[in-house]
Amino acid sequence: MMAAIRAGELGARVLLLEKNPQLGRKLLLTGKGRCNLTNACSLTDFIRRFSKNGNFLRDAFKFFFNDDLMEFFEGSGLALKVERQQRVFPETDRASSVLSVLKGALARHNVQVVYDCPVADIEVDDHQVFGVKTADGRLFKTSRAILATGGVTYKETGSTGDGLEIAKRLGHHIVALRPGLVALETKQHFPKILEGLTLKNIALEISNGSSKLQTEVGELLFTYKGISGPLVITASGQVADWLREGKAVTVAVDLKPGMNETELDKRLLKEFRLSPRRGVKTVFKSLLPQRMVDVFLNLAGIDFETKANQITQAQRQKCVGLLKKFPLEITRTGPFNTAMVTQGGVSLKEIDPKTMASLLIKGLYFAGEILDIDGDTGGFNLQAAFSSGYLAGQSAAQEALDKKA
Ligand SMILES: Cc1cc2nc3c(=O)[nH]c(=O)nc-3n(C[C@H](O)[C@H](O)[C@H](O)COP(=O)(O)OP(=O)(O)OC[C@H]3O[C@@H](n4cnc5c(N)ncnc54)[C@H](O)[C@@H]3O)c2cc1C
């Protein structure tokens, strides 16, 4: 959409072919329906939030960065707000208002949108685009085409990977696709019992045996098969890499990051002495969410009938250890269709970062998640899509108009 808007704004005749009966199905899901459309951090911090390929976006960000995007929406009457960690949302808290602005801009710049129109191929002659073929056999003649068909997650939104297949047929290399920003599955089965429970104010230490990754304090969500939540999703790219390298990945959940082991031991002693005849389950309800107490005591090897004054020193130490390092073993990342982004995609080696043009096919451009670019949660992926789209639209339009002149 942004590519089409920018090309239209520069005066090019633009056709947007959308396979769905509506635009922006994935956009409507973003930010839990609120659309975290960008992040207000600096360029240097922004680029750091992408896995190794962030630098590729430097030129695209030069043309159209977070301040330009915010101006684009606010200039169209959509007020924005900056929330924690500099995440930017519309004041309306509705992704649909972001989509409305984009649709308004498409109309304003005379972009013709064709719905229910899956693109099947890009026709090329002697390494030059000459048309776009749709699934119903129509050929739209053009010397410029922008492929912006997204990744391969949440396929029901339309991102089924068609564009990646087309790019491959045209000779582009596709870096292996992996689920990114995704939940993790555990060897332990108890997450199933705790499904839906969110632990607040916890921290994670994720290890592959030799290297460790320490998260900040945040939330952990138990799922049917493992763990999720912002901390897990952010760390999932690194975990996926370690798993692919055949490393055993473990997670130690620090359930009490505000206290060290000595302080925790003192706190437990105090709780046990406060009412020595209380059952151990009751005591632990003051330390952990109720739903977690049975799982915790099972792991600690403490009988549920035990009274506070019957807990041995060894058991207390075991509890302190578990509160600081509650262990989980990771078996795999969650499936593709639950991932927020696709890692991998069209190799950047064959794309000019200054224009988003293919270095193999003249007149072909790429934008968005189809590229081998993925960022953290926090608005980084949408800004990457908007910025690369803006640059692709601008380059395609300028070339087309230069040719006419
Ligand atoms: C649940 C969820 C929440 C997210 N939340 C955020 C967030 O808050 N902030 C953030 O920055 N990122 C978020 N993301 C990531 C972000 O949505 C994507 O990175 C972004 O949408 C990519 O944009 P895109 O235009 O490249 O691809 P898409 O948004 O996937 O759009 C691709 C479009 O191409 C169309 N298409 C596909 N194939 C064809 C074809 N053959 N012919 C014609 N049309 C075709 C599709 O129907 C679709 O309309 C989230 C992702 C998910 C799944």
The ligand as a Tripos MOL2 file, in Angstrom:
@<TRIPOS>MOLECULE
LIG
   53    58     1     0     0
SMALL
NO_CHARGES

@<TRIPOS>ATOM
      1 C1         -0.4410  -11.2670   14.8010 C.3       1 LIG1
      2 C2          0.5830  -10.2980   14.2760 C.ar      1 LIG1
      3 C3          0.7880   -9.1090   14.9300 C.ar      1 LIG1
      4 C4          1.7530   -8.2120   14.4560 C.ar      1 LIG1
      5 N1          1.9060   -7.0280   15.1120 N.ar      1 LIG1
      6 C5          2.8070   -6.1350   14.6540 C.ar      1 LIG1
      7 C6          2.9170   -4.8480   15.2570 C.ar      1 LIG1
      8 O1          2.1400   -4.4680   16.1400 O.2       1 LIG1
      9 N2          3.8930   -4.0190   14.7890 N.ar      1 LIG1
     10 C7          4.7330   -4.3590   13.7570 C.ar      1 LIG1
     11 O2          5.6020   -3.5650   13.3970 O.2       1 LIG1
     12 N3          4.5980   -5.5440   13.1290 N.ar      1 LIG1
     13 C8          3.6530   -6.4300   13.5360 C.ar      1 LIG1
     14 N4          3.4910   -7.6160   12.8760 N.ar      1 LIG1
     15 C9          4.2970   -7.8700   11.6560 C.3       1 LIG1
     16 C10         3.7120   -7.0910   10.4690 C.3       1 LIG1
     17 O3          2.3220   -7.2860   10.4190 O.3       1 LIG1
     18 C11         4.3200   -7.5200    9.1430 C.3       1 LIG1
     19 O4          5.7220   -7.4750    9.2090 O.3       1 LIG1
     20 C12         3.8110   -6.6120    8.0040 C.3       1 LIG1
     21 O5          2.4140   -6.7230    7.8650 O.3       1 LIG1
     22 C13         4.4740   -6.9600    6.6750 C.3       1 LIG1
     23 O6          3.9020   -6.1590    5.6880 O.3       1 LIG1
     24 P1          3.8860   -6.5950    4.1530 P.3       1 LIG1
     25 O7          3.1160   -5.5580    3.4370 O.co2     1 LIG1
     26 O8          5.2540   -6.9000    3.7030 O.co2     1 LIG1
     27 O9          3.0930   -7.9810    4.1370 O.3       1 LIG1
     28 P2          1.5620   -8.3130    4.5040 P.3       1 LIG1
     29 O10         1.0680   -7.3920    5.5450 O.co2     1 LIG1
     30 O11         1.5570   -9.7760    4.7640 O.co2     1 LIG1
     31 O12         0.7730   -7.9840    3.1570 O.3       1 LIG1
     32 C14         0.9620   -8.7270    1.9950 C.3       1 LIG1
     33 C15        -0.2430   -8.5120    1.0920 C.3       1 LIG1
     34 O13        -0.0050   -9.1580   -0.1610 O.3       1 LIG1
     35 C16        -1.1710   -9.8680   -0.5370 C.3       1 LIG1
     36 N5         -0.7750  -10.9730   -1.4120 N.ar      1 LIG1
     37 C17        -0.0870  -12.0840   -1.1050 C.ar      1 LIG1
     38 N6          0.0820  -12.8580   -2.1870 N.ar      1 LIG1
     39 C18        -0.5220  -12.2260   -3.2200 C.ar      1 LIG1
     40 C19        -0.6980  -12.5210   -4.5900 C.ar      1 LIG1
     41 N7         -0.2260  -13.6440   -5.1340 N.pl3     1 LIG1
     42 N8         -1.3780  -11.6400   -5.3560 N.ar      1 LIG1
     43 C20        -1.8790  -10.4870   -4.8430 C.ar      1 LIG1
     44 N9         -1.7540  -10.1650   -3.5430 N.ar      1 LIG1
     45 C21        -1.0740  -11.0170   -2.7460 C.ar      1 LIG1
     46 C22        -1.7550  -10.3350    0.7810 C.3       1 LIG1
     47 O14        -3.1180  -10.6830    0.6310 O.3       1 LIG1
     48 C23        -1.5260   -9.1130    1.6550 C.3       1 LIG1
     49 O15        -2.5740   -8.1940    1.5260 O.3       1 LIG1
     50 C24         2.5340   -8.5280   13.3070 C.ar      1 LIG1
     51 C25         2.2980   -9.7220   12.6440 C.ar      1 LIG1
     52 C26         1.3360  -10.6000   13.1090 C.ar      1 LIG1
     53 C27         1.0830  -11.8790   12.3450 C.3       1 LIG1
@<TRIPOS>BOND
     1     1     2 1
     2     2     3 ar
     3     2    52 ar
     4     3     4 ar
     5     4     5 ar
     6     4    50 ar
     7     5     6 ar
     8     6     7 ar
     9     6    13 1
    10     7     8 2
    11     7     9 ar
    12     9    10 ar
    13    10    11 2
    14    10    12 ar
    15    12    13 ar
    16    13    14 ar
    17    14    15 1
    18    14    50 ar
    19    15    16 1
    20    16    17 1
    21    16    18 1
    22    18    19 1
    23    18    20 1
    24    20    21 1
    25    20    22 1
    26    22    23 1
    27    23    24 1
    28    24    25 2
    29    24    26 1
    30    24    27 1
    31    27    28 1
    32    28    29 2
    33    28    30 1
    34    28    31 1
    35    31    32 1
    36    32    33 1
    37    33    34 1
    38    33    48 1
    39    34    35 1
    40    35    36 1
    41    35    46 1
    42    36    37 ar
    43    36    45 ar
    44    37    38 ar
    45    38    39 ar
    46    39    40 ar
    47    39    45 ar
    48    40    41 1
    49    40    42 ar
    50    42    43 ar
    51    43    44 ar
    52    44    45 ar
    53    46    47 1
    54    46    48 1
    55    48    49 1
    56    50    51 ar
    57    51    52 ar
    58    52    53 1
@<TRIPOS>SUBSTRUCTURE
     1 LIG1         1 GROUP 0 **** ****
